[in-house]
Amino acid sequence: MYEDIRQAAAQAVQELIEAAQLRQGQILVVGCSSSEMVGSTIGKGSAFKVAEAVYAEVAPMLAQRGIYLAAQCCEHLNRALIVERACAEAYGLEIVSVRPQPKAGGSFATAAYEAMQEPVAVEHIRAHAGLDIGGTLIGMHLRHVAVPVRLSVTHIGKAPILCARTRPKYIGGPRAHYEE
């Protein structure tokens, strides 16, 4: 089970990085229900080892490319995010005082907090792309114009995934021209 989940997470992140054309210094938000990945209802069957496996696969892929990971907490922490201090400082994010736990913050956010070099929690972020594993509702953490991204991977474990990239807003009138 763990190996299938790791492989699906790796493939999803790789495809999303390419589709979103993420660059060094940008942010990928990941909302992850370990409960959904193991076939339970979100918030009802937390599986820390599964969340650790996903984090262990995803984090190095992002770090290698210089992309910041923002791990979304669950609703018990108002969907705060765990990021490296360097990310918070680079984007001028206000740091808040909380430490996630598997049943108050979520297993994935806890795994991120325990594995990051200098983890901090923030309440708000505007990420460049997002991966929602199991219906965790990451939309509030994306930049204003989110564009759905379809991947070849549709599930990680038993959890359905939804992905998005963002683009700059189109402004101007009928004579305006836009870059892709």
PyMOL CGO cylinders between C-alpha atoms (Angstrom):
from pymol import cmd
from pymol.cgo import CYLINDER

trace = [
    CYLINDER, 0.00, 0.00, 0.00, 2.70, 2.51, 0.98, 0.3, 1, 1, 1, 1, 1, 1,
    CYLINDER, 2.70, 2.51, 0.98, 4.67, 1.98, -2.21, 0.3, 1, 1, 1, 1, 1, 1,
    CYLINDER, 4.67, 1.98, -2.21, 1.60, 2.52, -4.42, 0.3, 1, 1, 1, 1, 1, 1,
    CYLINDER, 1.60, 2.52, -4.42, 0.75, 5.70, -2.51, 0.3, 1, 1, 1, 1, 1, 1,
    CYLINDER, 0.75, 5.70, -2.51, 4.33, 6.98, -2.75, 0.3, 1, 1, 1, 1, 1, 1,
    CYLINDER, 4.33, 6.98, -2.75, 4.47, 6.29, -6.49, 0.3, 1, 1, 1, 1, 1, 1,
    CYLINDER, 4.47, 6.29, -6.49, 1.12, 7.95, -7.16, 0.3, 1, 1, 1, 1, 1, 1,
    CYLINDER, 1.12, 7.95, -7.16, 2.10, 11.01, -5.09, 0.3, 1, 1, 1, 1, 1, 1,
    CYLINDER, 2.10, 11.01, -5.09, 5.43, 11.30, -6.92, 0.3, 1, 1, 1, 1, 1, 1,
    CYLINDER, 5.43, 11.30, -6.92, 3.80, 11.02, -10.33, 0.3, 1, 1, 1, 1, 1, 1,
    CYLINDER, 3.80, 11.02, -10.33, 1.08, 13.54, -9.43, 0.3, 1, 1, 1, 1, 1, 1,
    CYLINDER, 1.08, 13.54, -9.43, 3.58, 16.10, -8.15, 0.3, 1, 1, 1, 1, 1, 1,
    CYLINDER, 3.58, 16.10, -8.15, 5.88, 15.63, -11.14, 0.3, 1, 1, 1, 1, 1, 1,
    CYLINDER, 5.88, 15.63, -11.14, 2.98, 16.13, -13.58, 0.3, 1, 1, 1, 1, 1, 1,
    CYLINDER, 2.98, 16.13, -13.58, 1.68, 19.13, -11.65, 0.3, 1, 1, 1, 1, 1, 1,
    CYLINDER, 1.68, 19.13, -11.65, 5.11, 20.80, -11.56, 0.3, 1, 1, 1, 1, 1, 1,
    CYLINDER, 5.11, 20.80, -11.56, 5.30, 20.44, -15.34, 0.3, 1, 1, 1, 1, 1, 1,
    CYLINDER, 5.30, 20.44, -15.34, 1.70, 21.50, -16.05, 0.3, 1, 1, 1, 1, 1, 1,
    CYLINDER, 1.70, 21.50, -16.05, 1.93, 24.52, -13.75, 0.3, 1, 1, 1, 1, 1, 1,
    CYLINDER, 1.93, 24.52, -13.75, 5.45, 25.35, -14.95, 0.3, 1, 1, 1, 1, 1, 1,
    CYLINDER, 5.45, 25.35, -14.95, 6.49, 25.89, -11.34, 0.3, 1, 1, 1, 1, 1, 1,
    CYLINDER, 6.49, 25.89, -11.34, 9.79, 27.66, -10.91, 0.3, 1, 1, 1, 1, 1, 1,
    CYLINDER, 9.79, 27.66, -10.91, 12.30, 28.02, -8.12, 0.3, 1, 1, 1, 1, 1, 1,
    CYLINDER, 12.30, 28.02, -8.12, 10.95, 30.13, -5.27, 0.3, 1, 1, 1, 1, 1, 1,
    CYLINDER, 10.95, 30.13, -5.27, 7.29, 29.44, -6.03, 0.3, 1, 1, 1, 1, 1, 1,
    CYLINDER, 7.29, 29.44, -6.03, 4.84, 27.70, -3.69, 0.3, 1, 1, 1, 1, 1, 1,
    CYLINDER, 4.84, 27.70, -3.69, 2.92, 24.44, -4.02, 0.3, 1, 1, 1, 1, 1, 1,
    CYLINDER, 2.92, 24.44, -4.02, 0.17, 23.96, -1.43, 0.3, 1, 1, 1, 1, 1, 1,
    CYLINDER, 0.17, 23.96, -1.43, -0.73, 20.38, -0.56, 0.3, 1, 1, 1, 1, 1, 1,
    CYLINDER, -0.73, 20.38, -0.56, -3.85, 19.45, 1.35, 0.3, 1, 1, 1, 1, 1, 1,
    CYLINDER, -3.85, 19.45, 1.35, -3.79, 15.79, 2.26, 0.3, 1, 1, 1, 1, 1, 1,
    CYLINDER, -3.79, 15.79, 2.26, -6.32, 13.57, 4.01, 0.3, 1, 1, 1, 1, 1, 1,
    CYLINDER, -6.32, 13.57, 4.01, -4.56, 10.45, 5.19, 0.3, 1, 1, 1, 1, 1, 1,
    CYLINDER, -4.56, 10.45, 5.19, -7.99, 9.15, 6.21, 0.3, 1, 1, 1, 1, 1, 1,
    CYLINDER, -7.99, 9.15, 6.21, -9.25, 9.34, 2.62, 0.3, 1, 1, 1, 1, 1, 1,
    CYLINDER, -9.25, 9.34, 2.62, -6.08, 7.72, 1.27, 0.3, 1, 1, 1, 1, 1, 1,
    CYLINDER, -6.08, 7.72, 1.27, -6.75, 4.61, 3.36, 0.3, 1, 1, 1, 1, 1, 1,
    CYLINDER, -6.75, 4.61, 3.36, -10.45, 4.50, 2.48, 0.3, 1, 1, 1, 1, 1, 1,
    CYLINDER, -10.45, 4.50, 2.48, -11.95, 6.19, 5.51, 0.3, 1, 1, 1, 1, 1, 1,
    CYLINDER, -11.95, 6.19, 5.51, -13.89, 9.45, 5.71, 0.3, 1, 1, 1, 1, 1, 1,
    CYLINDER, -13.89, 9.45, 5.71, -11.87, 12.65, 5.98, 0.3, 1, 1, 1, 1, 1, 1,
    CYLINDER, -11.87, 12.65, 5.98, -11.01, 13.30, 9.61, 0.3, 1, 1, 1, 1, 1, 1,
    CYLINDER, -11.01, 13.30, 9.61, -12.16, 9.87, 10.79, 0.3, 1, 1, 1, 1, 1, 1,
    CYLINDER, -12.16, 9.87, 10.79, -9.23, 7.51, 10.23, 0.3, 1, 1, 1, 1, 1, 1,
    CYLINDER, -9.23, 7.51, 10.23, -5.96, 9.41, 10.43, 0.3, 1, 1, 1, 1, 1, 1,
    CYLINDER, -5.96, 9.41, 10.43, -3.01, 7.33, 9.18, 0.3, 1, 1, 1, 1, 1, 1,
    CYLINDER, -3.01, 7.33, 9.18, 0.22, 9.05, 10.15, 0.3, 1, 1, 1, 1, 1, 1,
    CYLINDER, 0.22, 9.05, 10.15, 2.51, 6.52, 8.43, 0.3, 1, 1, 1, 1, 1, 1,
    CYLINDER, 2.51, 6.52, 8.43, 0.69, 7.08, 5.12, 0.3, 1, 1, 1, 1, 1, 1,
    CYLINDER, 0.69, 7.08, 5.12, 1.02, 10.86, 5.49, 0.3, 1, 1, 1, 1, 1, 1,
    CYLINDER, 1.02, 10.86, 5.49, 4.72, 10.45, 6.30, 0.3, 1, 1, 1, 1, 1, 1,
    CYLINDER, 4.72, 10.45, 6.30, 5.16, 8.34, 3.16, 0.3, 1, 1, 1, 1, 1, 1,
    CYLINDER, 5.16, 8.34, 3.16, 3.59, 11.04, 0.97, 0.3, 1, 1, 1, 1, 1, 1,
    CYLINDER, 3.59, 11.04, 0.97, 5.64, 13.78, 2.60, 0.3, 1, 1, 1, 1, 1, 1,
    CYLINDER, 5.64, 13.78, 2.60, 8.85, 11.73, 2.25, 0.3, 1, 1, 1, 1, 1, 1,
    CYLINDER, 8.85, 11.73, 2.25, 8.19, 11.39, -1.48, 0.3, 1, 1, 1, 1, 1, 1,
    CYLINDER, 8.19, 11.39, -1.48, 6.97, 14.91, -2.25, 0.3, 1, 1, 1, 1, 1, 1,
    CYLINDER, 6.97, 14.91, -2.25, 9.24, 17.12, -0.13, 0.3, 1, 1, 1, 1, 1, 1,
    CYLINDER, 9.24, 17.12, -0.13, 12.56, 16.11, -1.73, 0.3, 1, 1, 1, 1, 1, 1,
    CYLINDER, 12.56, 16.11, -1.73, 11.13, 16.52, -5.24, 0.3, 1, 1, 1, 1, 1, 1,
    CYLINDER, 11.13, 16.52, -5.24, 10.12, 20.09, -4.43, 0.3, 1, 1, 1, 1, 1, 1,
    CYLINDER, 10.12, 20.09, -4.43, 13.30, 20.93, -2.51, 0.3, 1, 1, 1, 1, 1, 1,
    CYLINDER, 13.30, 20.93, -2.51, 15.45, 19.73, -5.41, 0.3, 1, 1, 1, 1, 1, 1,
    CYLINDER, 15.45, 19.73, -5.41, 13.72, 22.31, -7.62, 0.3, 1, 1, 1, 1, 1, 1,
    CYLINDER, 13.72, 22.31, -7.62, 13.70, 25.06, -4.99, 0.3, 1, 1, 1, 1, 1, 1,
    CYLINDER, 13.70, 25.06, -4.99, 9.89, 25.02, -4.78, 0.3, 1, 1, 1, 1, 1, 1,
    CYLINDER, 9.89, 25.02, -4.78, 8.37, 25.75, -1.37, 0.3, 1, 1, 1, 1, 1, 1,
    CYLINDER, 8.37, 25.75, -1.37, 5.90, 23.26, 0.11, 0.3, 1, 1, 1, 1, 1, 1,
    CYLINDER, 5.90, 23.26, 0.11, 2.95, 24.59, 2.08, 0.3, 1, 1, 1, 1, 1, 1,
    CYLINDER, 2.95, 24.59, 2.08, 1.29, 21.74, 4.00, 0.3, 1, 1, 1, 1, 1, 1,
    CYLINDER, 1.29, 21.74, 4.00, -2.31, 22.59, 4.81, 0.3, 1, 1, 1, 1, 1, 1,
    CYLINDER, -2.31, 22.59, 4.81, -3.62, 21.77, 8.27, 0.3, 1, 1, 1, 1, 1, 1,
    CYLINDER, -3.62, 21.77, 8.27, -7.16, 20.52, 8.83, 0.3, 1, 1, 1, 1, 1, 1,
    CYLINDER, -7.16, 20.52, 8.83, -10.14, 22.62, 9.86, 0.3, 1, 1, 1, 1, 1, 1,
    CYLINDER, -10.14, 22.62, 9.86, -9.31, 22.21, 13.58, 0.3, 1, 1, 1, 1, 1, 1,
    CYLINDER, -9.31, 22.21, 13.58, -6.45, 24.65, 12.96, 0.3, 1, 1, 1, 1, 1, 1,
    CYLINDER, -6.45, 24.65, 12.96, -8.50, 26.78, 10.55, 0.3, 1, 1, 1, 1, 1, 1,
    CYLINDER, -8.50, 26.78, 10.55, -6.58, 25.31, 7.61, 0.3, 1, 1, 1, 1, 1, 1,
    CYLINDER, -6.58, 25.31, 7.61, -3.35, 27.04, 8.65, 0.3, 1, 1, 1, 1, 1, 1,
    CYLINDER, -3.35, 27.04, 8.65, -0.26, 26.03, 6.70, 0.3, 1, 1, 1, 1, 1, 1,
    CYLINDER, -0.26, 26.03, 6.70, 3.11, 24.65, 7.69, 0.3, 1, 1, 1, 1, 1, 1,
    CYLINDER, 3.11, 24.65, 7.69, 6.02, 26.09, 5.70, 0.3, 1, 1, 1, 1, 1, 1,
    CYLINDER, 6.02, 26.09, 5.70, 9.73, 26.53, 6.11, 0.3, 1, 1, 1, 1, 1, 1,
    CYLINDER, 9.73, 26.53, 6.11, 10.66, 29.80, 7.83, 0.3, 1, 1, 1, 1, 1, 1,
    CYLINDER, 10.66, 29.80, 7.83, 12.52, 30.80, 4.63, 0.3, 1, 1, 1, 1, 1, 1,
    CYLINDER, 12.52, 30.80, 4.63, 9.22, 30.67, 2.71, 0.3, 1, 1, 1, 1, 1, 1,
    CYLINDER, 9.22, 30.67, 2.71, 7.43, 32.77, 5.32, 0.3, 1, 1, 1, 1, 1, 1,
    CYLINDER, 7.43, 32.77, 5.32, 10.23, 35.34, 5.24, 0.3, 1, 1, 1, 1, 1, 1,
    CYLINDER, 10.23, 35.34, 5.24, 10.51, 35.39, 1.43, 0.3, 1, 1, 1, 1, 1, 1,
    CYLINDER, 10.51, 35.39, 1.43, 6.78, 36.10, 1.06, 0.3, 1, 1, 1, 1, 1, 1,
    CYLINDER, 6.78, 36.10, 1.06, 6.32, 38.30, 4.16, 0.3, 1, 1, 1, 1, 1, 1,
    CYLINDER, 6.32, 38.30, 4.16, 3.89, 35.83, 5.75, 0.3, 1, 1, 1, 1, 1, 1,
    CYLINDER, 3.89, 35.83, 5.75, 2.75, 36.38, 9.32, 0.3, 1, 1, 1, 1, 1, 1,
    CYLINDER, 2.75, 36.38, 9.32, 3.83, 33.50, 11.52, 0.3, 1, 1, 1, 1, 1, 1,
    CYLINDER, 3.83, 33.50, 11.52, 1.30, 32.18, 14.05, 0.3, 1, 1, 1, 1, 1, 1,
    CYLINDER, 1.30, 32.18, 14.05, 1.89, 30.02, 17.10, 0.3, 1, 1, 1, 1, 1, 1,
    CYLINDER, 1.89, 30.02, 17.10, 0.58, 26.48, 16.72, 0.3, 1, 1, 1, 1, 1, 1,
    CYLINDER, 0.58, 26.48, 16.72, 2.01, 23.00, 16.31, 0.3, 1, 1, 1, 1, 1, 1,
    CYLINDER, 2.01, 23.00, 16.31, -0.12, 20.49, 14.39, 0.3, 1, 1, 1, 1, 1, 1,
    CYLINDER, -0.12, 20.49, 14.39, -0.92, 17.05, 15.76, 0.3, 1, 1, 1, 1, 1, 1,
    CYLINDER, -0.92, 17.05, 15.76, -2.46, 14.13, 13.83, 0.3, 1, 1, 1, 1, 1, 1,
    CYLINDER, -2.46, 14.13, 13.83, -5.95, 14.81, 15.21, 0.3, 1, 1, 1, 1, 1, 1,
    CYLINDER, -5.95, 14.81, 15.21, -5.61, 18.59, 15.44, 0.3, 1, 1, 1, 1, 1, 1,
    CYLINDER, -5.61, 18.59, 15.44, -3.94, 19.80, 12.31, 0.3, 1, 1, 1, 1, 1, 1,
    CYLINDER, -3.94, 19.80, 12.31, -3.76, 16.57, 10.39, 0.3, 1, 1, 1, 1, 1, 1,
    CYLINDER, -3.76, 16.57, 10.39, -1.22, 13.84, 9.83, 0.3, 1, 1, 1, 1, 1, 1,
    CYLINDER, -1.22, 13.84, 9.83, 0.31, 15.39, 6.70, 0.3, 1, 1, 1, 1, 1, 1,
    CYLINDER, 0.31, 15.39, 6.70, 0.86, 18.79, 8.33, 0.3, 1, 1, 1, 1, 1, 1,
    CYLINDER, 0.86, 18.79, 8.33, 2.29, 17.02, 11.38, 0.3, 1, 1, 1, 1, 1, 1,
    CYLINDER, 2.29, 17.02, 11.38, 4.65, 14.98, 9.21, 0.3, 1, 1, 1, 1, 1, 1,
    CYLINDER, 4.65, 14.98, 9.21, 5.76, 18.20, 7.50, 0.3, 1, 1, 1, 1, 1, 1,
    CYLINDER, 5.76, 18.20, 7.50, 6.27, 19.99, 10.81, 0.3, 1, 1, 1, 1, 1, 1,
    CYLINDER, 6.27, 19.99, 10.81, 8.37, 17.13, 12.17, 0.3, 1, 1, 1, 1, 1, 1,
    CYLINDER, 8.37, 17.13, 12.17, 10.51, 16.79, 9.03, 0.3, 1, 1, 1, 1, 1, 1,
    CYLINDER, 10.51, 16.79, 9.03, 11.10, 20.40, 7.97, 0.3, 1, 1, 1, 1, 1, 1,
    CYLINDER, 11.10, 20.40, 7.97, 14.31, 22.13, 9.00, 0.3, 1, 1, 1, 1, 1, 1,
    CYLINDER, 14.31, 22.13, 9.00, 12.67, 25.25, 10.43, 0.3, 1, 1, 1, 1, 1, 1,
    CYLINDER, 12.67, 25.25, 10.43, 8.88, 24.80, 10.30, 0.3, 1, 1, 1, 1, 1, 1,
    CYLINDER, 8.88, 24.80, 10.30, 6.48, 27.62, 11.08, 0.3, 1, 1, 1, 1, 1, 1,
    CYLINDER, 6.48, 27.62, 11.08, 2.73, 27.97, 10.81, 0.3, 1, 1, 1, 1, 1, 1,
    CYLINDER, 2.73, 27.97, 10.81, 1.03, 30.72, 8.82, 0.3, 1, 1, 1, 1, 1, 1,
    CYLINDER, 1.03, 30.72, 8.82, -2.67, 31.45, 8.37, 0.3, 1, 1, 1, 1, 1, 1,
    CYLINDER, -2.67, 31.45, 8.37, -2.69, 32.73, 4.80, 0.3, 1, 1, 1, 1, 1, 1,
    CYLINDER, -2.69, 32.73, 4.80, -0.74, 32.07, 1.64, 0.3, 1, 1, 1, 1, 1, 1,
    CYLINDER, -0.74, 32.07, 1.64, -1.23, 32.62, -2.10, 0.3, 1, 1, 1, 1, 1, 1,
    CYLINDER, -1.23, 32.62, -2.10, 0.30, 29.55, -3.71, 0.3, 1, 1, 1, 1, 1, 1,
    CYLINDER, 0.30, 29.55, -3.71, 1.14, 29.19, -7.38, 0.3, 1, 1, 1, 1, 1, 1,
    CYLINDER, 1.14, 29.19, -7.38, -0.31, 25.66, -7.63, 0.3, 1, 1, 1, 1, 1, 1,
    CYLINDER, -0.31, 25.66, -7.63, -2.07, 23.15, -5.45, 0.3, 1, 1, 1, 1, 1, 1,
    CYLINDER, -2.07, 23.15, -5.45, -2.64, 19.44, -4.92, 0.3, 1, 1, 1, 1, 1, 1,
    CYLINDER, -2.64, 19.44, -4.92, -5.76, 18.44, -2.98, 0.3, 1, 1, 1, 1, 1, 1,
    CYLINDER, -5.76, 18.44, -2.98, -5.67, 14.82, -1.85, 0.3, 1, 1, 1, 1, 1, 1,
    CYLINDER, -5.67, 14.82, -1.85, -9.05, 13.68, -0.55, 0.3, 1, 1, 1, 1, 1, 1,
    CYLINDER, -9.05, 13.68, -0.55, -11.17, 16.84, -0.68, 0.3, 1, 1, 1, 1, 1, 1,
    CYLINDER, -11.17, 16.84, -0.68, -9.30, 19.06, 1.78, 0.3, 1, 1, 1, 1, 1, 1,
    CYLINDER, -9.30, 19.06, 1.78, -10.41, 22.33, 0.11, 0.3, 1, 1, 1, 1, 1, 1,
    CYLINDER, -10.41, 22.33, 0.11, -7.14, 24.07, -0.74, 0.3, 1, 1, 1, 1, 1, 1,
    CYLINDER, -7.14, 24.07, -0.74, -8.74, 26.73, -2.95, 0.3, 1, 1, 1, 1, 1, 1,
    CYLINDER, -8.74, 26.73, -2.95, -8.51, 29.42, -0.27, 0.3, 1, 1, 1, 1, 1, 1,
    CYLINDER, -8.51, 29.42, -0.27, -4.71, 29.17, -0.46, 0.3, 1, 1, 1, 1, 1, 1,
    CYLINDER, -4.71, 29.17, -0.46, -4.32, 29.69, -4.21, 0.3, 1, 1, 1, 1, 1, 1,
    CYLINDER, -4.32, 29.69, -4.21, -3.76, 32.90, -6.11, 0.3, 1, 1, 1, 1, 1, 1,
    CYLINDER, -3.76, 32.90, -6.11, -6.89, 34.51, -7.48, 0.3, 1, 1, 1, 1, 1, 1,
    CYLINDER, -6.89, 34.51, -7.48, -7.08, 32.90, -10.90, 0.3, 1, 1, 1, 1, 1, 1,
    CYLINDER, -7.08, 32.90, -10.90, -6.95, 29.14, -10.38, 0.3, 1, 1, 1, 1, 1, 1,
    CYLINDER, -6.95, 29.14, -10.38, -7.02, 26.87, -13.41, 0.3, 1, 1, 1, 1, 1, 1,
    CYLINDER, -7.02, 26.87, -13.41, -7.91, 23.17, -13.03, 0.3, 1, 1, 1, 1, 1, 1,
    CYLINDER, -7.91, 23.17, -13.03, -5.16, 20.74, -14.04, 0.3, 1, 1, 1, 1, 1, 1,
    CYLINDER, -5.16, 20.74, -14.04, -6.01, 17.19, -15.11, 0.3, 1, 1, 1, 1, 1, 1,
    CYLINDER, -6.01, 17.19, -15.11, -3.32, 14.60, -14.46, 0.3, 1, 1, 1, 1, 1, 1,
    CYLINDER, -3.32, 14.60, -14.46, -2.97, 10.97, -15.47, 0.3, 1, 1, 1, 1, 1, 1,
    CYLINDER, -2.97, 10.97, -15.47, -3.15, 10.18, -11.74, 0.3, 1, 1, 1, 1, 1, 1,
    CYLINDER, -3.15, 10.18, -11.74, -6.70, 10.50, -10.41, 0.3, 1, 1, 1, 1, 1, 1,
    CYLINDER, -6.70, 10.50, -10.41, -6.27, 8.96, -6.94, 0.3, 1, 1, 1, 1, 1, 1,
    CYLINDER, -6.27, 8.96, -6.94, -3.57, 8.63, -4.32, 0.3, 1, 1, 1, 1, 1, 1,
    CYLINDER, -3.57, 8.63, -4.32, -4.48, 5.53, -2.41, 0.3, 1, 1, 1, 1, 1, 1,
    CYLINDER, -4.48, 5.53, -2.41, -8.26, 5.63, -2.27, 0.3, 1, 1, 1, 1, 1, 1,
    CYLINDER, -8.26, 5.63, -2.27, -8.40, 9.44, -2.16, 0.3, 1, 1, 1, 1, 1, 1,
    CYLINDER, -8.40, 9.44, -2.16, -9.44, 11.36, -5.28, 0.3, 1, 1, 1, 1, 1, 1,
    CYLINDER, -9.44, 11.36, -5.28, -7.15, 14.25, -6.17, 0.3, 1, 1, 1, 1, 1, 1,
    CYLINDER, -7.15, 14.25, -6.17, -7.82, 17.67, -7.64, 0.3, 1, 1, 1, 1, 1, 1,
    CYLINDER, -7.82, 17.67, -7.64, -5.06, 19.93, -8.88, 0.3, 1, 1, 1, 1, 1, 1,
    CYLINDER, -5.06, 19.93, -8.88, -4.79, 23.54, -9.95, 0.3, 1, 1, 1, 1, 1, 1,
    CYLINDER, -4.79, 23.54, -9.95, -2.27, 25.98, -11.29, 0.3, 1, 1, 1, 1, 1, 1,
    CYLINDER, -2.27, 25.98, -11.29, -2.68, 29.71, -11.21, 0.3, 1, 1, 1, 1, 1, 1,
    CYLINDER, -2.68, 29.71, -11.21, -2.17, 32.42, -13.78, 0.3, 1, 1, 1, 1, 1, 1,
    CYLINDER, -2.17, 32.42, -13.78, -2.02, 36.21, -13.66, 0.3, 1, 1, 1, 1, 1, 1,
    CYLINDER, -2.02, 36.21, -13.66, -5.34, 38.02, -14.02, 0.3, 1, 1, 1, 1, 1, 1,
    CYLINDER, -5.34, 38.02, -14.02, -6.25, 39.24, -17.48, 0.3, 1, 1, 1, 1, 1, 1,
    CYLINDER, -6.25, 39.24, -17.48, -6.90, 42.97, -17.38, 0.3, 1, 1, 1, 1, 1, 1,
    CYLINDER, -6.90, 42.97, -17.38, -7.75, 45.47, -20.06, 0.3, 1, 1, 1, 1, 1, 1,
    CYLINDER, -7.75, 45.47, -20.06, -10.30, 45.61, -22.81, 0.3, 1, 1, 1, 1, 1, 1,
    CYLINDER, -10.30, 45.61, -22.81, -10.83, 44.13, -26.26, 0.3, 1, 1, 1, 1, 1, 1,
    CYLINDER, -10.83, 44.13, -26.26, -7.50, 45.51, -27.56, 0.3, 1, 1, 1, 1, 1, 1,
    CYLINDER, -7.50, 45.51, -27.56, -5.40, 43.96, -24.80, 0.3, 1, 1, 1, 1, 1, 1,
    CYLINDER, -5.40, 43.96, -24.80, -3.00, 41.16, -25.62, 0.3, 1, 1, 1, 1, 1, 1,
    CYLINDER, -3.00, 41.16, -25.62, -1.96, 38.48, -23.12, 0.3, 1, 1, 1, 1, 1, 1,
    CYLINDER, -1.96, 38.48, -23.12, 1.12, 36.33, -22.76, 0.3, 1, 1, 1, 1, 1, 1,
    CYLINDER, 1.12, 36.33, -22.76, 0.64, 32.63, -22.11, 0.3, 1, 1, 1, 1, 1, 1,
]
cmd.load_cgo(trace, "trace")
